[in-house]
Amino acid sequence: MSPRPAPLVSAEAHDDGRLEVTAPGYRLTVEPDGVTARLAAGADHPLQLSLPGALDRVGARDETLSVDPPVLTTEDACPLITVARRSTAWQSAHTRLWCGPEGPEVSWHVTGSGRLDETHLLAFRSALGGRGSGLRPSGHAWQTLFSPNPGAPRRLLRGAGESAVIGVCGDARAGRGHWFFTPAPLCLALTRTALPDDAEPATGLADAWWTVGIGCPVAAQTFTQLAYVPSDGGWHLRLDHEGHTTVDGAFRTPTVRLAPGHPDPYAGLRSHRSWLVARGWAPPPSPQDGAARPAWWSEPMFCGWGAQMARARDTGRPAPELSTRAEYDAHLDHLARHGLVPGTVVVDDKWQRRYGSWEPDAGRWPDLRGWIAERHAAGQRVLLWWRAWATEGVPAGWCVRTPDGHPVALDPGHPEARALLRDNLRAMLAPDGLDADGLKIDFTADTPSGHHLVGHGPAWGVALLHQQLAVMYAAAKEAKPDALVVTHTPHPAFADVTDMVRLNDMLRLDDPDPYAPVVPQMRYRAAVARAGCPHLLVDTDDWCAPDLAQWRAYTEAKPALGVPALYVTTHLDRTGERLQARDYATLRTQWRSGVWRGRTD
């Protein structure tokens, strides 16, 4: 009989009460007091982990009064360490560390009742007496932090002492500029190597990157954002539930996995997605992936927003007023004269009379159904732009509202609001409706946020956005099975509510100095999208280019990133620079080549 193979992960209980776990890529030591642990990979400086956690209720801070010694058992042939504690906010509380082959997975469990405010993971508030009271975060020796959530376009990396946010809220205001992906994968990458903030994240640092990712069913992601909270030599994670997650009995936080040994952040994101799929927290590839995907989805796209903005520069009129049949006919005729016929046309903001309704603005689009039929006769498809969360034209009672009843966002938790979304999608896409071919969903970063807002269901934050997109996606496919749904949500759990991930705007135009190199920023976003949702297409976007030179550079780069999208026809809206004959020639050559269709991830 051959000898039984040694387990990948082993554990040992020492006489002094320490528990030590050894795995191929890491070593974990839990101290006898159950308060702290050391986590190391190879010769790397160990992380100091604060284990108890803090799950604040509305009106009650969670402080730890005492901690029991750690208990070692096994689960699924891997070591399981449990540490119980006494809490000021909960009847009982414990931390659970499951030590898998790729890294420990940590979750926090409580029993009691109340509404969650903030959840602090890998930190706790100590009321242990004589042992350092107050907030005690985890410690690190990391130098560089990678976030998959784009922020300032100049920067691809940041120092490990800076904060980072991944979530579903953001806008152009200070401190809220992280709206390009909502949401991005809930996974950060860190390394001890100090790198400049404009360095390409794929640095080839051997196995020097750690990932810190969270996972749970998307319906349980009832928080608006995950925050990486740095401190003096320390860090922890915070989830913002805003009082909208009710605990009545037992509650378990999302699981945090700490996984070392990645050659670059994108490899870490791919590992994170594989972990989510293995746990059933993200969907595996669907039948629409790969060869089963409709061929027209990969045709070059023209979106009219950049051309609308250029015409707004010329006319002084607001860009949404320039979403008209006459304007789009002129844009498409101009492209056709240069030998450019896009396979897909996106009619952008604001084709409809009211943002919350399917009805076209009759003054701008007197016969939108007829215009779409003309595009179909020319062999083209049409997508309609849609503003997520819009309340214009939606009864206030169907919305998330302020305490005094003011509507903030359409609420997919309300049955009438869900029915309205389904009716809108059918009217937009069904053959007996406008007969459009899909939609481009924008402004997902308007997800409602606030402790005192009033909704109609248990979903909030990430879960509420997924609920809205799920209603829209199902309705789109029911109206037209090959409908194309475009979002900017590369979170792996959102792969079942989108077909194509849009890279979003190149710049943050409301910054004091918005100029930034475009190509590195968009390469980074495309790499995040492919790592988070590798079976989805990528919409490369095209707005707003800082200048013609950068527009040209990005045009050349697009086929390596995804489906080429064109937003301009005659000149750039930011600088007024006009496209030249060489630019149209480049586009003709690129579109005819179709090289992006053969790219595999």
C-alpha positions as CSV (number, residue, x, y, z in Angstrom):
1,M,0.0,0.0,0.0
2,S,1.4,3.4,-1.0
3,P,1.9,5.9,1.8
4,R,-0.9,8.4,2.3
5,P,0.0,11.9,0.9
6,A,0.7,14.6,3.4
7,P,-2.1,17.2,3.6
8,L,-1.4,20.5,1.8
9,V,-2.1,22.4,5.0
10,S,-1.2,21.2,8.5
11,A,-1.6,22.6,11.9
12,E,0.1,22.2,15.3
13,A,-1.0,23.2,18.8
14,H,2.1,24.2,20.9
15,D,2.4,23.7,24.6
16,D,2.3,27.4,25.2
17,G,-1.1,27.7,23.6
18,R,0.0,28.9,20.2
19,L,-1.6,27.5,17.1
20,E,0.6,27.2,14.0
21,V,-0.6,26.5,10.5
22,T,1.7,25.6,7.6
23,A,0.7,25.7,4.0
24,P,2.7,25.7,0.7
25,G,2.6,29.5,0.4
26,Y,2.1,30.8,3.9
27,R,2.5,30.3,7.6
28,L,-0.1,31.5,10.2
29,T,0.6,31.7,13.9
30,V,-2.3,32.5,16.3
31,E,-1.2,33.7,19.7
32,P,-2.5,32.0,22.9
33,D,-4.6,35.1,23.8
34,G,-6.6,34.8,20.6
35,V,-6.3,38.5,20.0
36,T,-3.5,38.6,17.4
37,A,-2.0,36.4,14.7
38,R,1.0,36.6,12.4
39,L,0.7,35.7,8.8
40,A,3.8,35.4,6.6
41,A,4.7,34.2,3.1
42,G,8.3,33.0,2.7
43,A,10.8,35.4,4.1
44,D,8.4,38.3,3.8
45,H,7.7,40.4,6.9
46,P,4.7,38.9,8.6
47,L,1.3,40.7,8.8
48,Q,0.0,41.3,12.3
49,L,-3.7,40.4,12.3
50,S,-6.2,41.7,14.8
51,L,-8.7,39.0,15.1
52,P,-11.8,40.0,17.1
53,G,-13.5,42.4,14.7
54,A,-16.1,45.1,15.4
55,L,-19.7,44.9,14.1
56,D,-21.3,48.2,15.1
57,R,-25.0,48.4,15.5
58,V,-26.9,51.6,15.0
59,G,-26.7,53.2,18.4
60,A,-24.2,50.7,19.9
61,R,-20.5,50.5,19.3
62,D,-19.0,46.9,19.3
63,E,-16.2,46.8,21.9
64,T,-14.4,43.6,22.9
65,L,-14.5,42.9,26.7
66,S,-12.6,39.6,26.7
67,V,-11.2,37.0,24.2
68,D,-11.0,33.2,24.7
69,P,-8.0,31.1,23.7
70,P,-8.1,29.9,20.1
71,V,-9.7,26.5,19.4
72,L,-8.3,24.2,16.6
73,T,-10.5,21.8,14.7
74,T,-10.7,20.7,11.0
75,E,-13.2,21.4,8.3
76,D,-13.0,19.9,4.7
77,A,-9.6,18.5,5.6
78,C,-8.2,21.9,6.5
79,P,-7.4,23.5,9.8
80,L,-10.2,25.6,11.3
81,I,-9.4,28.0,14.1
82,T,-12.2,29.6,16.2
83,V,-11.8,32.5,18.6
84,A,-14.8,33.5,20.8
85,R,-15.1,36.9,22.5
86,R,-17.5,38.9,24.7
87,S,-19.0,42.0,23.0
88,T,-20.7,45.1,24.2
89,A,-23.1,45.0,21.2
90,W,-23.9,41.3,20.7
91,Q,-25.1,38.3,22.8
92,S,-22.2,36.2,21.4
93,A,-19.4,36.7,18.9
94,H,-16.6,34.8,17.4
95,T,-14.0,34.9,14.6
96,R,-13.5,32.0,12.3
97,L,-10.2,31.3,10.4
98,W,-10.4,28.5,7.8
99,C,-6.9,27.8,6.5
100,G,-7.1,26.7,2.9
101,P,-4.2,26.0,0.6
102,E,-4.2,29.5,-1.0
103,G,-4.6,31.5,2.1
104,P,-6.6,31.9,5.3
105,E,-10.3,32.8,5.0
106,V,-11.6,34.9,7.9
107,S,-15.2,35.7,8.9
108,W,-16.9,37.2,11.9
109,H,-20.0,35.8,13.5
110,V,-22.5,37.4,16.0
111,T,-25.8,36.6,17.5
112,G,-28.3,39.2,18.7
113,S,-30.5,41.8,17.1
114,G,-30.1,45.3,15.6
115,R,-29.2,47.1,12.4
116,L,-25.6,47.1,11.2
117,D,-23.9,50.4,10.9
118,E,-20.2,49.8,10.0
119,T,-18.4,46.5,10.1
120,H,-14.7,46.7,10.8
121,L,-12.8,43.6,9.7
122,L,-9.3,42.7,10.9
123,A,-9.5,45.4,13.6
124,F,-11.4,45.7,16.9
125,R,-12.2,48.1,19.7
126,S,-10.4,46.9,22.8
127,A,-12.0,47.2,26.2
128,L,-9.7,44.5,27.6
129,G,-8.3,46.7,30.3
130,G,-4.6,47.4,30.7
131,R,-3.8,46.1,27.3
132,G,-4.2,49.1,25.0
133,S,-7.8,50.3,24.8
134,G,-9.4,51.8,21.7
135,L,-9.3,50.8,18.0
136,R,-6.6,48.2,17.3
137,P,-6.1,47.6,13.6
138,S,-3.9,45.0,11.9
139,G,-0.3,45.8,11.0
140,H,1.7,45.5,7.8
141,A,5.0,46.3,6.0
142,W,3.4,46.8,2.6
143,Q,4.6,49.7,0.5
144,T,2.3,49.7,-2.6
145,L,-1.4,49.3,-2.9
146,F,-3.4,48.4,-6.1
147,S,-7.1,49.0,-6.3
148,P,-9.2,47.6,-9.2
149,N,-11.5,50.6,-8.8
150,P,-10.2,53.5,-11.0
151,G,-9.7,56.8,-9.4
152,A,-7.5,59.7,-10.5
153,P,-6.6,58.7,-14.1
154,R,-3.0,59.7,-13.7
155,R,-2.4,57.1,-11.1
156,L,-2.4,53.3,-11.5
157,L,-1.0,52.5,-8.0
158,R,-0.9,54.2,-4.7
159,G,1.1,54.0,-1.4
160,A,-0.1,51.4,1.1
161,G,-0.6,54.2,3.6
162,E,-3.4,55.7,1.4
163,S,-7.0,54.9,1.5
164,A,-9.0,53.1,-1.2
165,V,-12.7,52.5,-1.8
166,I,-14.6,49.9,-3.9
167,G,-18.3,50.3,-4.1
168,V,-21.4,51.5,-5.9
169,C,-21.4,55.2,-5.1
170,G,-19.4,58.1,-6.5
171,D,-19.6,61.3,-8.6
172,A,-17.4,64.3,-9.6
173,R,-17.1,65.8,-6.1
174,A,-14.0,65.7,-4.0
175,G,-13.3,62.4,-2.4
176,R,-16.0,60.6,-4.5
177,G,-14.2,60.3,-7.9
178,H,-14.1,56.5,-7.8
179,W,-17.2,56.1,-10.1
180,F,-15.7,54.6,-13.2
181,F,-16.4,51.0,-12.1
182,T,-19.4,50.5,-9.8
183,P,-18.7,48.0,-8.6
184,A,-15.2,46.7,-9.3
185,P,-14.0,43.4,-7.9
186,L,-13.9,43.6,-4.1
187,C,-10.2,42.7,-4.0
188,L,-7.1,44.7,-3.3
189,A,-3.5,43.8,-4.1
190,L,-0.5,44.9,-2.0
191,T,3.3,44.4,-2.1
192,R,6.3,45.3,0.0
193,T,8.0,46.7,-3.1
194,A,7.8,50.5,-3.4
195,L,6.6,51.5,-6.9
196,P,5.7,54.8,-8.5
197,D,2.1,55.6,-8.8
198,D,2.2,55.7,-12.6
199,A,3.9,52.3,-12.9
200,E,2.1,49.6,-14.9
201,P,0.7,47.2,-12.3
202,A,1.9,44.1,-14.2
203,T,5.4,44.6,-12.9
204,G,6.7,41.0,-12.9
205,L,7.7,41.0,-9.2
206,A,7.9,37.2,-9.0
207,D,5.4,36.2,-6.3
208,A,5.5,39.5,-4.4
209,W,1.8,40.5,-4.4
210,W,-0.8,39.7,-1.8
211,T,-4.5,39.9,-2.4
212,V,-7.1,40.9,0.2
213,G,-10.5,40.1,-1.1
214,I,-14.0,39.6,0.3
215,G,-16.6,37.2,-0.8
216,C,-20.2,36.1,-0.1
217,P,-23.4,35.8,-2.1
218,V,-24.2,39.0,-3.9
219,A,-27.6,39.2,-2.1
220,A,-25.6,39.4,1.1
221,Q,-23.5,42.4,0.0
222,T,-25.8,44.9,1.6
223,F,-23.1,47.6,2.0
224,T,-22.5,50.6,-0.2
225,Q,-18.7,50.2,-0.2
226,L,-15.6,48.3,1.0
227,A,-13.0,50.7,2.4
228,Y,-9.3,50.0,2.9
229,V,-8.6,52.0,6.0
230,P,-4.9,52.8,6.6
231,S,-3.4,54.0,9.8
232,D,0.1,54.5,11.3
233,G,1.7,51.3,10.2
234,G,-1.7,49.6,10.3
235,W,-4.7,48.8,8.2
236,H,-8.1,47.2,8.3
237,L,-11.3,46.9,6.1
238,R,-14.6,48.6,6.7
239,L,-18.0,47.8,5.2
240,D,-20.6,50.6,5.2
241,H,-24.1,49.0,5.8
242,E,-25.6,52.4,6.8
243,G,-28.2,50.8,9.1
244,H,-29.9,48.9,6.2
245,T,-28.8,45.4,7.2
246,T,-31.0,43.9,9.9
247,V,-29.7,41.2,12.2
248,D,-32.2,39.1,14.1
249,G,-30.5,36.0,15.4
250,A,-27.2,34.8,13.8
251,F,-25.2,36.9,11.3
252,R,-22.0,36.2,9.4
253,T,-19.9,38.8,7.7
254,P,-18.5,38.4,4.2
255,T,-15.4,36.3,4.2
256,V,-12.0,37.9,3.8
257,R,-9.3,35.9,2.0
258,L,-5.7,36.8,2.4
259,A,-3.8,35.2,-0.4
260,P,0.0,35.7,-1.1
261,G,2.2,34.7,-4.0
262,H,0.8,36.5,-7.1
263,P,3.1,37.8,-9.8
264,D,1.0,40.9,-10.4
265,P,-2.4,42.3,-9.3
266,Y,-4.3,41.0,-12.3
267,A,-3.2,37.4,-11.5
268,G,-4.5,38.1,-8.0
269,L,-7.8,39.3,-9.4
270,R,-8.1,36.1,-11.5
271,S,-7.4,34.0,-8.5
272,H,-10.0,36.0,-6.5
273,R,-12.6,35.4,-9.2
274,S,-11.8,31.6,-9.3
275,W,-12.3,31.6,-5.5
276,L,-15.7,33.2,-5.8
277,V,-16.8,30.8,-8.5
278,A,-15.7,27.8,-6.5
279,R,-17.6,29.1,-3.5
280,G,-20.8,29.7,-5.6
281,W,-20.5,33.4,-5.1
282,A,-20.0,34.3,-8.7
283,P,-21.4,32.7,-11.8
284,P,-19.4,30.3,-14.0
285,P,-19.3,31.0,-17.8
286,S,-22.8,31.1,-19.3
287,P,-24.0,29.6,-22.6
288,Q,-23.7,33.1,-24.2
289,D,-19.9,33.1,-23.8
290,G,-17.4,32.4,-26.5
291,A,-18.7,30.8,-29.7
292,A,-22.3,31.1,-28.7
293,R,-22.1,34.9,-28.4
294,P,-23.9,36.8,-31.2
295,A,-21.4,37.9,-33.8
296,W,-22.8,41.4,-34.0
297,W,-21.9,42.2,-30.4
298,S,-18.3,42.4,-31.5
299,E,-18.9,44.9,-34.4
300,P,-17.3,48.4,-34.1
301,M,-19.5,50.8,-32.2
302,F,-20.4,54.4,-32.7
303,C,-21.7,56.2,-29.6
304,G,-23.0,59.7,-30.2
305,W,-22.1,61.3,-26.8
306,G,-18.7,62.6,-27.9
307,A,-20.2,64.1,-31.1
308,Q,-23.0,65.6,-29.0
309,M,-20.4,67.2,-26.8
310,A,-18.5,68.5,-29.8
311,R,-21.6,70.1,-31.2
312,A,-22.4,71.6,-27.8
313,R,-19.0,73.3,-28.0
314,D,-20.0,74.7,-31.4
315,T,-23.6,75.7,-30.6
316,G,-23.6,76.6,-26.9
317,R,-26.5,74.2,-26.4
318,P,-26.6,71.5,-23.7
319,A,-25.3,68.2,-25.0
320,P,-28.5,66.2,-24.1
321,E,-30.5,68.5,-26.3
322,L,-28.4,67.3,-29.3
323,S,-29.5,63.7,-29.1
324,T,-31.7,64.1,-32.1
325,R,-32.5,62.3,-35.3
326,A,-31.1,65.1,-37.4
327,E,-27.8,65.2,-35.5
328,Y,-27.3,61.4,-35.6
329,D,-28.1,61.2,-39.2
330,A,-25.5,63.9,-39.9
331,H,-22.9,62.1,-37.8
332,L,-23.5,58.8,-39.5
333,D,-23.6,60.3,-42.9
334,H,-20.3,62.0,-42.3
335,L,-18.7,58.7,-41.2
336,A,-20.2,56.9,-44.2
337,R,-18.6,59.4,-46.5
338,H,-15.3,58.4,-45.0
339,G,-16.0,54.7,-45.5
340,L,-16.9,54.0,-41.9
341,V,-20.2,52.2,-41.2
342,P,-20.4,51.1,-37.5
343,G,-22.0,47.8,-36.8
344,T,-23.7,49.2,-33.7
345,V,-25.0,52.7,-33.0
346,V,-25.6,53.9,-29.4
347,V,-28.2,56.6,-29.1
348,D,-27.0,58.5,-26.0
349,D,-28.4,61.0,-23.5
350,K,-31.2,62.2,-23.8
351,W,-33.3,60.5,-26.4
352,Q,-36.3,59.9,-24.1
353,R,-38.8,62.4,-22.8
354,R,-38.2,61.5,-19.2
355,Y,-35.3,59.6,-17.8
356,G,-37.5,57.0,-16.1
357,S,-39.5,56.2,-19.1
358,W,-39.1,54.5,-22.5
359,E,-41.1,57.1,-24.4
360,P,-38.9,59.0,-26.9
361,D,-38.8,62.8,-27.0
362,A,-41.1,63.4,-30.0
363,G,-39.4,66.7,-30.8
364,R,-36.0,65.2,-31.1
365,W,-36.9,61.7,-32.2
366,P,-40.3,62.0,-34.0
367,D,-40.1,58.4,-35.2
368,L,-37.4,56.5,-33.3
369,R,-38.9,53.1,-34.2
370,G,-38.8,54.0,-37.8
371,W,-35.2,55.3,-37.5
372,I,-34.2,52.0,-35.8
373,A,-35.8,50.1,-38.7
374,E,-33.7,52.1,-41.2
375,R,-30.6,51.2,-39.3
376,H,-31.6,47.5,-39.3
377,A,-32.2,47.8,-43.1
378,A,-28.6,49.1,-43.4
379,G,-27.3,46.0,-41.5
380,Q,-26.7,47.9,-38.2
381,R,-27.9,47.4,-34.6
382,V,-29.0,50.1,-32.2
383,L,-28.5,50.4,-28.4
384,L,-30.3,52.9,-26.3
385,W,-28.6,54.7,-23.4
386,W,-30.3,54.3,-20.0
387,R,-29.7,56.2,-16.8
388,A,-29.8,53.8,-13.8
389,W,-31.7,54.9,-10.7
390,A,-33.5,57.8,-12.5
391,T,-36.6,59.1,-10.8
392,E,-37.9,61.5,-13.5
393,G,-41.4,60.2,-14.4
394,V,-41.4,57.6,-11.6
395,P,-44.0,57.9,-8.8
396,A,-42.3,58.9,-5.6
397,G,-43.8,56.0,-3.7
398,W,-41.9,53.6,-6.0
399,C,-38.5,55.2,-5.1
400,V,-36.0,55.2,-2.3
401,R,-36.9,58.4,-0.5
402,T,-35.6,60.8,2.1
403,P,-37.4,60.8,5.5
404,D,-39.6,63.7,4.2
405,G,-40.6,61.7,1.1
406,H,-38.3,63.2,-1.6
407,P,-37.4,60.6,-4.2
408,V,-33.7,59.8,-4.5
409,A,-33.6,56.7,-6.7
410,L,-36.0,54.2,-8.3
411,D,-36.2,51.3,-5.9
412,P,-36.1,47.8,-7.4
413,G,-37.2,46.6,-4.0
414,H,-40.7,47.9,-4.8
415,P,-42.8,45.6,-7.0
416,E,-44.3,48.4,-9.0
417,A,-40.9,49.8,-9.7
418,R,-39.7,46.4,-10.9
419,A,-42.8,46.2,-13.2
420,L,-42.0,49.6,-14.5
421,L,-38.5,48.5,-15.4
422,R,-39.8,45.4,-17.2
423,D,-42.4,47.5,-19.1
424,N,-39.7,50.0,-20.1
425,L,-37.4,47.3,-21.4
426,R,-40.1,45.6,-23.4
427,A,-41.2,48.8,-25.0
428,M,-37.6,49.7,-25.9
429,L,-36.5,46.3,-27.3
430,A,-39.5,44.1,-28.3
431,P,-40.3,43.8,-32.0
432,D,-43.6,45.5,-31.5
433,G,-42.0,48.3,-29.5
434,L,-39.1,50.5,-30.6
435,D,-37.3,47.3,-31.6
436,A,-33.9,48.4,-30.4
437,D,-31.2,45.8,-29.9
438,G,-30.0,46.5,-26.4
439,L,-29.0,49.2,-24.0
440,K,-26.0,51.0,-22.5
441,I,-26.7,51.4,-18.7
442,D,-24.9,54.4,-17.2
443,F,-24.8,56.2,-13.8
444,T,-24.8,53.0,-11.7
445,A,-22.7,55.1,-9.3
446,D,-26.0,56.9,-8.3
447,T,-26.8,53.9,-6.1
448,P,-28.6,55.4,-3.0
449,S,-26.5,55.9,0.1
450,G,-27.6,57.2,3.5
451,H,-28.6,56.0,7.0
452,H,-32.0,57.7,6.9
453,L,-33.1,56.9,3.4
454,V,-36.3,54.7,3.2
455,G,-36.5,51.7,0.8
456,H,-38.9,48.9,0.3
457,G,-36.9,45.7,0.7
458,P,-33.9,44.2,2.5
459,A,-31.4,44.8,-0.3
460,W,-29.0,47.8,-0.1
461,G,-25.8,48.9,-1.6
462,V,-24.1,46.4,-3.9
463,A,-27.0,44.0,-3.5
464,L,-29.6,46.7,-4.5
465,L,-27.7,47.6,-7.7
466,H,-27.4,43.9,-8.6
467,Q,-31.2,43.5,-8.0
468,Q,-31.9,46.5,-10.4
469,L,-29.6,45.2,-13.1
470,A,-31.0,41.6,-12.7
471,V,-34.5,42.9,-13.4
472,M,-33.4,44.9,-16.4
473,Y,-31.2,42.1,-17.8
474,A,-33.9,39.5,-17.6
475,A,-36.5,41.8,-19.2
476,A,-34.0,42.7,-22.0
477,K,-33.5,39.0,-22.8
478,E,-37.2,38.3,-22.6
479,A,-37.9,41.1,-25.1
480,K,-35.1,40.1,-27.4
481,P,-32.9,37.1,-26.6
482,D,-29.8,38.4,-28.4
483,A,-30.1,41.9,-26.8
484,L,-26.8,43.4,-25.8
485,V,-26.5,44.8,-22.3
486,V,-23.5,47.1,-21.6
487,T,-22.6,48.2,-18.0
488,H,-19.5,49.3,-16.2
489,T,-19.7,46.6,-13.5
490,P,-16.6,44.2,-13.6
491,H,-17.4,42.7,-10.2
492,P,-17.4,38.9,-10.9
493,A,-20.8,38.4,-9.3
494,F,-22.3,40.9,-11.9
495,A,-21.3,38.7,-14.8
496,D,-24.9,37.3,-14.9
497,V,-26.4,40.8,-15.4
498,T,-24.2,42.2,-18.2
499,D,-22.8,41.1,-21.6
500,M,-20.1,43.8,-22.0
501,V,-18.1,45.9,-19.6
502,R,-17.6,49.5,-20.6
503,L,-14.3,51.1,-19.6
504,N,-16.0,54.4,-18.9
505,D,-14.8,58.0,-19.3
506,M,-11.0,58.5,-19.9
507,L,-10.8,61.6,-17.6
508,R,-12.3,63.2,-14.6
509,L,-13.2,66.5,-16.2
510,D,-14.2,68.1,-12.9
511,D,-10.7,67.8,-11.5
512,P,-8.8,71.1,-11.3
513,D,-6.3,69.7,-13.9
514,P,-8.0,66.7,-15.6
515,Y,-5.3,66.0,-18.2
516,A,-3.9,62.5,-17.8
517,P,-2.2,59.9,-20.0
518,V,-5.0,57.9,-21.5
519,V,-3.5,54.6,-22.8
520,P,-2.0,53.3,-19.5
521,Q,-5.3,54.1,-17.7
522,M,-7.4,52.3,-20.2
523,R,-5.1,49.3,-20.4
524,Y,-5.3,49.0,-16.6
525,R,-9.2,49.2,-16.7
526,A,-9.4,46.6,-19.5
527,A,-7.1,44.3,-17.6
528,V,-9.3,44.6,-14.5
529,A,-12.4,43.9,-16.6
530,R,-10.9,40.8,-18.2
531,A,-9.7,39.5,-14.8
532,G,-13.0,40.1,-13.0
533,C,-15.3,39.0,-15.9
534,P,-13.0,37.1,-18.4
535,H,-15.9,35.8,-20.5
536,L,-17.5,39.2,-21.2
537,L,-16.7,41.6,-24.0
538,V,-15.1,45.0,-23.3
539,D,-16.4,48.3,-24.6
540,T,-13.3,50.4,-25.0
541,D,-15.2,53.8,-24.8
542,D,-13.7,56.9,-26.4
543,W,-14.5,60.0,-24.3
544,C,-13.1,62.4,-23.4
545,A,-9.7,62.5,-25.1
546,P,-7.3,65.1,-23.8
547,D,-6.1,66.0,-27.3
548,L,-5.8,64.5,-30.7
549,A,-2.4,62.9,-30.2
550,Q,-3.7,60.9,-27.2
551,W,-6.9,60.1,-29.1
552,R,-4.8,58.6,-31.9
553,A,-2.6,56.7,-29.5
554,Y,-5.7,55.2,-27.8
555,T,-7.4,54.4,-31.2
556,E,-4.3,52.3,-32.1
557,A,-4.5,50.5,-28.7
558,K,-8.2,49.6,-28.7
559,P,-8.1,46.3,-30.7
560,A,-5.8,44.8,-28.0
561,L,-8.3,45.8,-25.3
562,G,-11.8,45.1,-26.6
563,V,-14.4,46.2,-29.1
564,P,-13.5,49.5,-30.7
565,A,-15.8,52.3,-29.8
566,L,-15.9,55.7,-31.6
567,Y,-17.5,58.7,-30.0
568,V,-16.3,61.5,-32.4
569,T,-17.0,62.3,-36.0
570,T,-15.4,65.6,-37.0
571,H,-13.5,67.1,-34.1
572,L,-12.8,66.6,-30.4
573,D,-15.0,68.4,-28.0
574,R,-12.2,69.2,-25.5
575,T,-9.7,70.9,-27.8
576,G,-11.7,71.4,-31.0
577,E,-8.9,69.6,-33.0
578,R,-10.3,68.2,-36.2
579,L,-9.9,64.6,-37.4
580,Q,-7.7,64.4,-40.4
581,A,-7.7,62.0,-43.5
582,R,-5.1,59.8,-41.8
583,D,-7.5,59.3,-38.8
584,Y,-10.3,58.1,-40.9
585,A,-7.9,55.8,-42.8
586,T,-6.7,54.4,-39.5
587,L,-10.3,53.7,-38.4
588,R,-11.1,52.1,-41.8
589,T,-8.2,49.8,-41.6
590,Q,-8.8,48.8,-38.0
591,W,-12.6,48.2,-38.5
592,R,-12.1,46.1,-41.6
593,S,-9.4,44.0,-39.9
594,G,-11.6,42.8,-37.0
595,V,-8.4,41.8,-35.2
596,W,-10.0,42.2,-31.7
597,R,-12.5,39.4,-32.5
598,G,-9.7,36.8,-32.4
599,R,-8.3,38.0,-29.1
600,T,-8.6,35.5,-26.2
601,D,-8.0,36.3,-22.6
